[in-house]
Amino acid sequence: MRRLFQGLGERVRLLHLAARLVAGRWFLIVPLLPLPWIGWQVLRVVVGWRPEEFRPADAQTVLIGTPLLVLALGLGVRIVAGEIDQRTLEIAYTVPGGAHRAWLAKLAAASLMLVLAEALLATATFFFCTSFPAGVLYGALQGAIFYLVLAMGLSTLLRSEATGAMVATGVLILNAFVQGGDLRVSPLWNPVKLEENDPSDVLAWTVQNRVGFLIVIVVITLLCFGRAERRESMLSG
């Protein structure tokens, strides 16, 4: 039992250090940063800038998903490329067991911050905007995690936080432009918008989308770490 608690304590300390590396010393306030978005949306309804009230279909994409995606992009470019820009990448290669262990810890810390941010956004959305089915939470988190690892991968490939962020943002804008809520081959798939379709069809499409993008997220992560582990290539230039 003592070893169990000791191991748990070590993992918590590792996540704490990883979170500081990704989001800085004030990482505890990062999950709070998206909350003003909900306040802005409520203000739009109160003032009349938005003529209709929010519906459950708006929860995943507009209310929870949008600020979560922005946060994911900001955190994703910091996981590997942050060390390139800070000239500390060579130190990462001295980590026992491989540099990927440090990056996995940073990825886990960034994902945990996204989960906490989503919990706060979901609470604010439920009390101030609209109710929504529980599946919305996974849908919003899927999109955020996908763009977290995409930003991580692109910034690693391009060896720059800024360039990776710009390219990932461009992909997100294109995705949002063609999405329309019913693009099944998309990390932003929102089945709540398909209320008029047959429920069995929607369920089948949702399972295909969720499982498919879980695989895509894993593949992107592995490719990113494979690229980052090429020490000579990453340190050249």
N, C-alpha and C positions, 0 to 999 in steps of 0.2 A: 504493500500500500504506500509505503514511504517513497519507493522508487517511482510509483505512478504519479504521486503529487509532485515529485521532483522533476520528472519528465514534463508534466503539464506546465510547471512553472517556467521551465526552460523554453518551451514553445511560446508561452505568453511573452516572455522577454524578447524572444526573437521577433515576434510579430510587432512588438512595441518599437524595436529598433528599425525594422523594415518600414513601418508606417512613418517614422520620422524621416527616413531617407527619401520616401516617395512624396510626402506632403509637408515636410518641414516640422519644426518644433511645435507648431500650433495645429497638428494633425487632428486633435480632438474636436476642433470646430468645423472641420471639413464637411462632415455629414449635415451640418446646419446651413451650409451655404446655399443649397437649392431652395430653402423654405421661402425666401422672398418671392419666388416665382408664384407660389400659391396665393400669396397676398396680392400680387399684381393681377392675377386672374379673378380673384374675388372683387377687386376694385373695378375691373372692367365691367363686371355684371352690375354692380351697385350703381356706377355712374351711367351705365347705359351704352357703353362702347361695344358691348356684346349684347345683342338683342335677346338671345335665348339663353336659358339656363344650361348648365352643363348636364350631360347625360352619362350613363355608365360607360358608353363607348368612348368617351373623351378621357376617361381616367388613365388608360394605359399609355396613350400616345401624347396627348396634350398636357395633362396635369402632372403625371408621375414620370413618364418616359422622357420628355424633352429636357428638363433640368438634369435628369440622371445621365442622359447621353452626353451632355456637355461636361459634366463632372468626370465621366468615364474617359473621355478624350484627354482631359487634362492630366488625369492620373496615369493613363496608359503610356504616354510618351516619356514619363519619368522613370519607368521601371528599369529599362536598359540604357536608353539614350541619355538619360539624366547623368549617368556615370561617364558617358563619353564627353558631354559638354563640361562636366566638372573635372575632367582629367583624372578620374579615379577608377577607370575601367581596369587598368592593369592590376589594381589591388584586388578586384573581384576574382581574378584568375588564381589568386593564392588561397581561396577558400577551400578547406579540405573537402574532398568528395566532388569538387567541380563547382564552377561559378554558377551553374544553373540552380544550385541549392539556395543561393542568396536571392536570385531572381524569382524563384518560386515563392520564397517568403514575402518578397515585395508584391508579387501578384496576389498572394493570399491576403495581405494587408489591404491592398487597394480594393479587392473584392469585398472584404468585410466592411470597409468604409462605404461602399456602394449599397450594401445591404442595410446598414444603419440609416443612410440617407433615404433609401426607399421606405423604410419603416416610418420615418418622420413625415415624408411626403404623403404616404398612404393615409396616415392618421389625419393630417391636415385636410387632405382631399375628402375623406369620409365625413368629417365634421363640418366642413365649410363649403364643399362643392357638390358632391354627389356620392351615392353609394355605388358599389361595384362588386362583381363576383371575384372570388379569391384567385381565379386563374389570371386575372389582370396583373397580379404581383409577379408571377413567374414570367409573363410576357414582357413586362417592362424591364425586369432584371436580365432576361435573355438578351434583349437589345443592348443593354448597357455593358454586359460582360463581353458580348461580341465586339463592340467598338472599343472596349478596353484592350482586348488582345490584338485587335486590328491596329490600333494606334501604337501599341507596343511593337508589333511586328514591322510596321512601316517605318517607324522612327529608328528601329534597329537596322533595317535594310538600308535606309538612307543616311544613317549615322548622324542624325540631327533631330532634336526635339521639335524645333520650329517647322522644319520641312515635313517631318512625319505628321505633325498636327495639321498642317495645311492640307496635305493629301488625304488624310483620314476625314477631315471636315468636308472636303470635296466629295468623297464617297458617301458620307452621311447625307449631304444636301441632295445628291443625285438619288439616293435611296428614298429619301422623304418625298422627292418630287414625283417619282414613279410609283410610290407606295399606294396611295389612295385607300389604305386600310385593308385591301383584299388581295395584295400580291403575296401569294403563298410562299414563293421562294425569296423570302426576306426575313431578316432577324427582327423586323418590326411588325410581323404578322399579328393582327388584332382580330381574333375570332368573334369578339363581342359585337363588331360591326356587321356581322353576317346573321342577324336575327331572323331574316326572312328565308334563309336557306334551311334545308333539312338538317336537323341536329346531328344525325348519324354521319352525314357528310362532313359537317363542320368538325366533329370530333376526330374523324379520320384524318382530315387535313391538318388539324392542330397537332396530333401525335406525330405525323410525318415531319412537320415543321420543327417541333421541339427536339425530336431525336436527331434530325438531320443537322440542325445547328449546334447541338451538343457535340456532334462529331466534328463539325467544321471548327468550332472553338478549340477543341483538343488538337486538331491538325495544325492550325495556325500557331498555337503555343509551341508545339514541338518544332515546327519549322523555324520559328523565331529563335528559340534556344539553340537549335542546330546552327543557325547563322551566327548567333552571338558567341558561340563556343569556338569559332574559328579565330583564334587569337591573332595570328599574323594579319589576317584580312581586316579585322576590326581595329587593330592598332596602327595599321599603315596609313600614312597621310595625316 
